Amino acid sequence: MDDALRRTLFDPETAHDLVLAHRPPLPSPVEGVVSDAVWGEVVRLLRWATAETGGSPSLEAGTWWRLAAECAAFLRRYPGLSAEIAEPWDVVPAPELTGTGAQRVAAAAERLGGLLHAAGPLPLHRLAAEVDALGAAAIGALAEQAATLYR
């Protein structure tokens, strides 16, 4: 992920502007709240995905664990959020990621960051697929690291 996007994630005003840019034109109160909640969560997930660990294996493991748990928490809330705005809640699979777990986390974060940076509304099922891919990549990175540490 490029440094400019990382800076925007950790700058509260800029990150808030990115969240607001995804509201649909003339949203109902519910649509506005759901949009803000969803995109605010995307910012949090991307903060975890791009957190600096200084190369510490224990910090990397904790970051990936937290990222996977937060992705799962979002996906548990996803059907209810979709119902609030009358969108179908089927998750469509995101394109496959290749490489090591850490590389897949970086690639998934890059894709999700691109969606965050693109203004305008996005169907929740598309966003949920990317969050699912990010969570799966985090689990993969954690599993790979554990396999290396405990050989």
Secondary structure, DSSP 8 states (H G I E B T S, - for coil): --HHHHHHHHSHHHHHHHHHTTS-SS--HHHHHHHHHHHHHHHHHHHHHT---TT-HHHHHHHHHHHHHHHHHHHHHHHHHHHHTT------------S-HHHHHHHHHHHHHHHHHS-S---HHHHHHHHHHHHHHHHHHHHHHHHHHT-
